[in-house]
Amino acid sequence: MWIKQLMELLGEEKVLISEAVKERLSKDYYWYSPVLYQQLKEKRADCAVQSESIDEVRKIVAFAVKNRVPITVRGAGTGNYGQAIPLEGGIVLDVTKLDHIIEIREATAHVQAGVKLGVLEKNLRQQGKELRIYPSTYMKATVGGFLCGGSGGIGSIRWGNLWDGNIQSITVMTIEEEPQLLTVSGEEMETYIHNYGTTGIVVEATLFIEPKTDWAQYIVSFDEFQKAVEFSDALAHNEAIIKRLVSVCEWPIPSHFPGLKKFLQDGKSIVMLEIDERAEEKLEQLAKEYHGEITFKIPVENYQKGLKLSDFTWNHATLWAHKHGENITYLQARFDKNRIFEQMNAIRMKYGFEVQFHFEFIKIKGEITPASLPVLIYQSEDRLNEIINYFESVGVQINNPHTYLLGFGGYNLRMKEIENMKKKNDPFNLLNPGKIPSNKEIVQ
């Protein structure tokens, strides 16, 4: 009955009820995890709405509150944890048509939530500017989706994660009978970043931007994976070389990268880089010092045109392995940088190449950190949990990507603050319900 009423409010053409559309707009990249695939494959909304204005979003929210209908907001759906999958039906609100670039200033970009990061980056570079950070899925990913479901990516080696001072402000809509628009900044934004869209609907954001750098892309190849990691660490700490990306994959992960195969050598681990082109000589010297060799280069004039090394980094590496390998999944891990090789050796002795190593060097609160996205050959959920437990037993911190519960599959979030903001902005618990864990789920 409420779907008919929603059609009367918005117009029949605005409310999408075909099974194919509901299925597509109810899903994200949750299938990276075979555990989440089994848990979430049957979940879908009762209808979808592709909103074209903030006023229209306000109408939908007021209607949903009046009728107590759940709302799950989505952008492009490139998240990996089932963030955008409705657990309790209701409305999937697609905000990808809120795609207006409102204003570009000297140091900021003010945009609507549905703007694609790839479109924004292209627009900025034409004006001599660029984004600080963006995910490897930036050609599809939206600003709102990145803020609510992501954390960092390309650029994090220089600028850190989203909450490391890379956002000036966010405008959110509350889930009330008379929805409010709130513009927040500073520490208050932390309850809206990487919260799976549970505390308010992000409709606009102002991102800090930087002057454009001429980035060249390189692959540096190594016979020994340990040397590749040592080189990456030295490069990450070298402030004389300006960089946007330092991504290291051990063989056989690169064997799954179809676009790069003709540039790779069997058995060699690789480091994929985006470096200020003026530092090429320094890069060559550093590579030689660690017994590496620059085996491929994409020059500055081809940056973000055609082949892009960033398409094989971060969780794109997992994506390619998943597509071209057999039963491939992954973990998110934080190694102890003082024990990294001891920990890797222990894992290799225990599991062989059932676990394959992949690191993204980033800054966390200004400190260089080798964030890890190891690729796993999946056998069973029990085996996966055994591997997670073993990682933790040797001192490797795991952020489990095989759960849709907020605070489990990502980061050390301020869950109490998020819960309090949820109660304030969404008093009837209609916004993406089921993603904030209960006390019982925390104990389990």
C-alpha positions as CSV (number, residue, x, y, z in Angstrom):
1,M,0.0,0.0,0.0
2,W,2.8,2.5,0.9
3,I,4.5,1.9,-2.5
4,K,1.2,3.1,-4.2
5,Q,1.2,6.1,-2.0
6,L,4.8,6.9,-2.8
7,M,4.0,6.7,-6.5
8,E,1.2,9.2,-6.0
9,L,3.6,11.5,-4.2
10,L,6.5,11.4,-6.6
11,G,4.9,10.1,-9.8
12,E,4.9,6.4,-11.0
13,E,8.0,6.8,-13.2
14,K,10.1,7.8,-10.2
15,V,9.4,4.7,-8.1
16,L,11.1,1.7,-9.6
17,I,9.6,-1.7,-8.8
18,S,10.9,-4.1,-11.5
19,E,12.7,-7.1,-9.9
20,A,15.8,-6.6,-12.1
21,V,16.2,-2.9,-11.0
22,K,15.5,-3.7,-7.3
23,E,18.1,-6.4,-7.4
24,R,20.7,-4.2,-9.1
25,L,20.2,-1.2,-6.8
26,S,20.0,-3.3,-3.7
27,K,23.5,-4.8,-4.1
28,D,27.1,-3.6,-3.9
29,Y,30.4,-5.5,-4.2
30,Y,29.5,-7.7,-1.2
31,W,30.4,-10.8,-3.3
32,Y,34.1,-10.1,-2.6
33,S,33.3,-12.1,0.5
34,P,31.8,-15.6,0.1
35,V,30.5,-15.3,3.7
36,L,28.6,-12.1,2.9
37,Y,27.4,-13.5,-0.4
38,Q,25.6,-16.3,1.4
39,Q,24.2,-13.9,4.1
40,L,23.0,-11.1,1.8
41,K,22.2,-12.6,-1.7
42,E,18.5,-12.7,-1.0
43,K,18.2,-9.2,0.5
44,R,16.6,-6.5,-1.6
45,A,14.4,-3.4,-1.3
46,D,10.7,-3.2,-1.9
47,C,11.3,-0.3,-4.3
48,A,14.0,2.1,-5.5
49,V,13.9,5.8,-6.1
50,Q,16.5,7.7,-8.0
51,S,16.3,11.2,-6.6
52,E,17.2,14.2,-8.6
53,S,17.1,17.0,-6.0
54,I,17.6,17.7,-2.3
55,D,13.9,18.8,-2.1
56,E,12.9,15.4,-3.5
57,V,15.1,13.6,-0.9
58,R,13.3,15.6,1.7
59,K,9.9,14.5,0.4
60,I,11.0,10.9,0.4
61,V,12.4,11.1,4.0
62,A,9.2,12.8,5.3
63,F,7.1,10.1,3.7
64,A,9.3,7.2,5.0
65,V,9.1,8.6,8.6
66,K,5.4,9.1,8.5
67,N,4.9,5.5,7.2
68,R,7.8,4.0,9.2
69,V,9.5,2.6,6.0
70,P,13.3,1.9,6.1
71,I,15.6,3.8,3.8
72,T,19.0,2.6,2.5
73,V,21.0,5.2,0.6
74,R,23.4,4.2,-2.1
75,G,25.8,5.8,-4.5
76,A,27.5,3.7,-7.2
77,G,27.5,0.6,-5.0
78,T,31.2,-0.1,-5.1
79,G,31.5,-0.8,-1.4
80,N,32.7,-4.3,-0.3
81,Y,30.9,-5.0,3.0
82,G,27.2,-4.9,2.1
83,Q,27.0,-1.3,3.3
84,A,24.4,-0.4,0.8
85,I,22.3,-3.6,1.0
86,P,18.9,-3.2,2.7
87,L,18.5,-5.7,5.4
88,E,14.8,-4.9,6.1
89,G,13.5,-4.0,2.7
90,G,11.9,-0.6,2.3
91,I,13.3,2.0,-0.1
92,V,16.7,2.1,-1.7
93,L,17.4,5.8,-2.3
94,D,19.9,6.2,-5.3
95,V,21.5,9.6,-5.1
96,T,23.8,9.3,-8.1
97,K,21.7,12.0,-9.9
98,L,22.6,14.5,-7.2
99,D,25.7,15.1,-9.3
100,H,26.2,18.9,-9.4
101,I,29.7,20.4,-8.9
102,I,28.6,23.5,-7.0
103,E,31.8,25.4,-6.7
104,I,35.6,25.0,-7.1
105,R,37.7,27.3,-5.0
106,E,41.4,27.6,-4.6
107,A,41.7,24.9,-1.9
108,T,38.2,23.3,-1.9
109,A,35.6,21.6,-4.0
110,H,31.9,21.9,-3.0
111,V,29.9,19.2,-4.6
112,Q,26.7,17.2,-4.3
113,A,26.9,13.6,-2.9
114,G,26.3,11.9,-6.3
115,V,29.2,13.4,-8.1
116,K,31.5,10.7,-9.4
117,L,35.1,11.1,-8.1
118,G,36.5,10.4,-11.6
119,V,34.4,13.3,-13.1
120,L,35.5,15.6,-10.3
121,E,39.2,14.7,-10.6
122,K,39.0,15.3,-14.4
123,N,37.4,18.6,-13.9
124,L,39.9,19.6,-11.3
125,R,42.9,18.6,-13.3
126,Q,41.7,20.7,-16.2
127,Q,41.8,23.7,-13.8
128,G,45.3,22.8,-12.5
129,K,44.1,21.1,-9.3
130,E,43.5,17.6,-8.1
131,L,41.8,15.5,-5.4
132,R,43.9,14.6,-2.3
133,I,42.6,11.1,-2.0
134,Y,40.2,8.8,-3.8
135,P,39.5,5.0,-4.1
136,S,40.7,2.8,-6.9
137,T,37.1,2.6,-8.0
138,Y,37.1,6.4,-8.5
139,M,35.8,6.3,-12.1
140,K,32.4,5.0,-10.7
141,A,32.5,5.8,-7.0
142,T,30.5,8.8,-5.8
143,V,31.6,11.4,-3.2
144,G,28.9,10.4,-0.8
145,G,29.6,6.7,-1.1
146,F,33.3,7.3,-0.6
147,L,32.7,9.4,2.5
148,C,30.2,6.9,4.1
149,G,31.6,3.6,2.9
150,G,35.3,4.2,2.2
151,S,38.4,5.4,4.1
152,G,41.3,6.2,1.9
153,G,43.1,5.1,-1.3
154,I,45.3,6.7,-3.9
155,G,46.8,9.8,-2.3
156,S,46.7,8.3,1.3
157,I,50.5,7.9,1.2
158,R,50.6,11.7,1.3
159,W,47.4,12.8,2.9
160,G,46.2,10.0,5.1
161,N,42.6,8.8,5.3
162,L,39.3,10.7,5.0
163,W,39.3,11.8,8.7
164,D,42.9,13.1,8.6
165,G,41.7,16.6,7.8
166,N,40.8,15.9,4.1
167,I,37.2,17.1,4.4
168,Q,36.2,20.7,5.2
169,S,32.4,20.0,5.8
170,I,29.5,17.7,5.1
171,T,25.8,18.6,4.8
172,V,23.5,15.8,6.0
173,M,19.7,15.4,6.1
174,T,18.1,14.0,9.3
175,I,15.4,11.3,9.2
176,E,12.5,13.1,10.8
177,E,8.9,14.0,9.9
178,E,10.4,17.5,9.2
179,P,13.9,16.7,7.9
180,Q,16.6,19.1,8.8
181,L,19.8,19.9,6.8
182,L,22.8,20.1,9.1
183,T,26.3,21.3,7.9
184,V,29.0,19.8,10.1
185,S,32.8,20.3,10.2
186,G,35.8,19.4,12.4
187,E,35.5,16.4,14.8
188,E,31.7,16.4,14.5
189,M,32.2,14.9,11.0
190,E,33.7,11.7,12.4
191,T,30.2,10.3,13.1
192,Y,29.4,10.6,9.4
193,I,32.6,9.3,7.9
194,H,32.7,5.5,7.2
195,N,29.4,5.0,9.0
196,Y,27.6,3.1,6.2
197,G,25.1,6.0,5.9
198,T,23.5,5.2,9.3
199,T,23.4,8.6,11.0
200,G,22.1,10.9,8.2
201,I,21.9,11.3,4.5
202,V,24.9,13.0,3.1
203,V,23.7,15.4,0.3
204,E,26.7,17.7,-0.1
205,A,30.4,17.8,0.9
206,T,33.3,20.2,0.6
207,L,36.6,18.5,0.0
208,F,40.1,19.9,0.3
209,I,42.0,19.9,-3.0
210,E,45.6,20.6,-4.0
211,P,47.5,22.0,-7.0
212,K,48.0,19.4,-9.7
213,T,51.2,17.4,-9.8
214,D,52.5,15.8,-12.9
215,W,52.4,12.1,-12.0
216,A,54.3,9.4,-13.8
217,Q,53.5,5.8,-13.2
218,Y,56.0,3.0,-12.7
219,I,56.3,-0.7,-12.0
220,V,59.4,-1.7,-10.1
221,S,60.0,-5.5,-10.2
222,F,61.8,-7.6,-7.6
223,D,63.1,-11.2,-7.4
224,E,62.4,-11.2,-3.6
225,F,59.2,-10.0,-2.1
226,Q,61.0,-8.9,1.1
227,K,63.2,-6.5,-1.0
228,A,60.0,-5.1,-2.6
229,V,58.6,-4.3,0.8
230,E,61.8,-2.8,2.1
231,F,62.1,-0.6,-1.0
232,S,58.4,0.5,-0.6
233,D,59.0,1.4,3.0
234,A,62.2,3.4,2.2
235,L,60.3,5.2,-0.6
236,A,57.3,5.9,1.6
237,H,59.6,7.5,4.1
238,N,61.6,9.5,1.5
239,E,60.1,13.0,1.7
240,A,62.3,14.1,-1.2
241,I,60.1,12.0,-3.6
242,I,56.5,13.2,-3.8
243,K,54.2,10.3,-4.3
244,R,50.5,9.5,-4.7
245,L,50.6,5.7,-4.7
246,V,52.9,3.0,-3.3
247,S,51.3,-0.5,-3.8
248,V,53.3,-3.8,-3.5
249,C,52.0,-7.2,-4.5
250,E,53.8,-10.5,-4.2
251,W,53.7,-13.0,-7.0
252,P,51.3,-14.7,-8.0
253,I,48.9,-11.9,-7.4
254,P,50.1,-9.9,-10.4
255,S,49.5,-13.0,-12.6
256,H,45.8,-12.1,-12.4
257,F,46.2,-8.6,-13.8
258,P,45.2,-9.0,-17.5
259,G,45.9,-5.4,-18.5
260,L,49.5,-5.7,-17.2
261,K,50.5,-9.2,-18.1
262,K,52.7,-8.3,-21.1
263,F,54.7,-5.9,-18.9
264,L,55.3,-8.4,-16.1
265,Q,57.8,-11.2,-15.6
266,D,56.7,-14.5,-14.2
267,G,57.7,-15.0,-10.5
268,K,58.5,-11.4,-9.8
269,S,56.8,-9.3,-7.2
270,I,55.9,-5.7,-8.2
271,V,55.6,-2.3,-6.7
272,M,53.2,0.0,-8.5
273,L,53.8,3.7,-8.1
274,E,52.6,7.2,-8.9
275,I,55.5,9.6,-8.5
276,D,56.3,13.2,-9.3
277,E,58.1,12.8,-12.7
278,R,60.9,15.1,-11.5
279,A,62.0,12.4,-9.0
280,E,62.6,9.7,-11.6
281,E,66.4,9.7,-11.1
282,K,66.0,9.4,-7.3
283,L,63.6,6.6,-7.9
284,E,66.0,4.7,-10.1
285,Q,68.8,5.0,-7.5
286,L,66.5,3.8,-4.7
287,A,65.3,0.8,-6.8
288,K,68.9,-0.2,-7.6
289,E,69.8,0.0,-3.9
290,Y,67.1,-2.6,-3.1
291,H,67.9,-4.8,-6.2
292,G,64.8,-3.7,-8.0
293,E,64.4,-2.7,-11.6
294,I,62.0,-0.2,-13.2
295,T,60.3,-2.4,-15.8
296,F,57.4,-0.3,-17.0
297,K,56.5,3.4,-17.1
298,I,53.4,5.3,-18.1
299,P,54.5,8.9,-18.9
300,V,52.9,12.0,-17.5
301,E,51.0,12.9,-20.7
302,N,49.1,9.6,-20.4
303,Y,48.1,10.0,-16.7
304,Q,44.5,8.8,-16.1
305,K,44.2,8.1,-19.8
306,G,43.7,4.5,-20.9
307,L,45.8,2.1,-18.8
308,K,46.1,3.2,-15.2
309,L,48.2,1.4,-12.6
310,S,45.7,2.4,-9.9
311,D,43.2,0.0,-11.5
312,F,45.4,-2.9,-10.1
313,T,45.9,-1.5,-6.6
314,W,43.9,-1.4,-3.3
315,N,40.9,-3.7,-3.6
316,H,41.1,-3.7,-7.4
317,A,44.0,-6.2,-6.8
318,T,41.5,-8.4,-5.0
319,L,38.9,-7.9,-7.8
320,W,41.3,-9.1,-10.5
321,A,42.4,-12.1,-8.4
322,H,38.7,-12.9,-7.8
323,K,37.9,-12.7,-11.5
324,H,40.8,-14.7,-12.8
325,G,41.7,-16.9,-9.8
326,E,39.8,-19.7,-8.1
327,N,37.9,-19.1,-4.8
328,I,39.7,-15.9,-4.0
329,T,38.8,-13.5,-1.2
330,Y,40.8,-11.2,1.1
331,L,41.4,-9.7,4.5
332,Q,42.2,-6.3,5.8
333,A,45.2,-6.4,8.1
334,R,47.6,-4.2,10.0
335,F,51.1,-5.7,10.5
336,D,53.5,-4.5,13.2
337,K,56.0,-2.5,11.2
338,N,58.8,-3.6,13.5
339,R,57.9,-7.3,13.1
340,I,56.5,-7.3,9.6
341,F,58.8,-9.9,8.2
342,E,58.7,-12.1,11.2
343,Q,54.9,-12.1,11.0
344,M,54.9,-12.8,7.3
345,N,57.3,-15.7,7.7
346,A,55.1,-17.2,10.4
347,I,52.0,-17.0,8.2
348,R,53.8,-18.4,5.2
349,M,55.2,-21.3,7.2
350,K,51.6,-22.0,8.5
351,Y,49.6,-21.5,5.3
352,G,52.0,-21.4,2.3
353,F,50.6,-19.5,-0.6
354,E,47.0,-20.0,0.6
355,V,47.7,-16.5,1.9
356,Q,49.4,-14.0,-0.6
357,F,50.7,-10.6,0.6
358,H,49.6,-7.2,-0.7
359,F,50.5,-3.9,1.0
360,E,49.4,-0.3,0.4
361,F,51.7,2.2,2.1
362,I,49.7,5.0,3.7
363,K,49.9,7.6,6.4
364,I,47.8,7.3,9.5
365,K,47.9,10.4,11.7
366,G,51.1,11.3,9.9
367,E,52.8,8.0,10.4
368,I,53.8,5.8,7.5
369,T,52.0,2.5,7.8
370,P,51.9,-0.6,5.6
371,A,48.2,-1.3,5.3
372,S,47.7,-4.9,4.1
373,L,45.0,-6.4,1.9
374,P,46.2,-10.1,1.7
375,V,44.6,-12.3,-0.9
376,L,43.3,-15.7,0.4
377,I,42.3,-18.9,-1.3
378,Y,38.9,-19.5,0.3
379,Q,38.1,-23.0,1.5
380,S,35.4,-22.5,4.1
381,E,34.2,-20.0,6.7
382,D,35.8,-22.2,9.4
383,R,39.1,-22.1,7.6
384,L,38.8,-18.3,7.1
385,N,38.2,-17.8,10.8
386,E,41.1,-20.0,11.6
387,I,43.4,-17.9,9.4
388,I,42.0,-14.7,11.1
389,N,42.7,-16.1,14.5
390,Y,46.2,-17.1,13.5
391,F,47.0,-13.6,12.1
392,E,45.9,-12.2,15.5
393,S,47.9,-14.8,17.4
394,V,51.1,-13.5,15.8
395,G,50.2,-9.9,16.5
396,V,48.6,-8.9,13.2
397,Q,45.5,-6.7,13.7
398,I,42.5,-7.8,11.5
399,N,39.7,-5.5,10.4
400,N,37.2,-8.2,9.2
401,P,35.7,-7.5,5.8
402,H,33.5,-10.5,6.1
403,T,30.8,-8.8,8.1
404,Y,28.3,-6.1,7.3
405,L,28.3,-4.8,10.9
406,L,29.7,-1.4,11.4
407,G,32.9,-1.3,13.5
408,F,33.8,-4.9,12.8
409,G,34.6,-4.8,9.2
410,G,36.7,-1.6,9.0
411,Y,38.1,0.7,11.5
412,N,38.3,1.6,15.1
413,L,35.3,3.8,14.9
414,R,33.8,5.9,17.6
415,M,30.8,3.6,17.9
416,K,29.3,5.2,21.0
417,E,29.3,8.6,19.4
418,I,27.8,7.1,16.2
419,E,25.0,5.4,18.2
420,N,24.2,8.7,20.0
421,M,24.1,10.6,16.7
422,K,21.9,7.8,15.2
423,K,19.3,8.3,18.0
424,K,19.4,12.0,17.5
425,N,19.2,12.2,13.7
426,D,17.2,9.0,13.1
427,P,14.9,8.5,16.1
428,F,12.8,5.7,14.5
429,N,15.9,3.8,13.3
430,L,14.8,3.8,9.6
431,L,18.2,4.6,8.0
432,N,20.0,1.5,6.9
433,P,18.8,-0.5,9.9
434,G,20.7,-3.5,11.1
435,K,24.2,-2.2,10.3
436,I,25.0,-1.0,13.8
437,P,25.7,-4.0,16.0
438,S,23.6,-4.8,19.1
439,N,25.3,-5.7,22.4
440,K,24.6,-9.3,21.7
441,E,26.4,-9.2,18.3
442,I,29.3,-7.4,19.9
443,V,29.7,-10.2,22.5
444,Q,29.5,-12.8,19.7
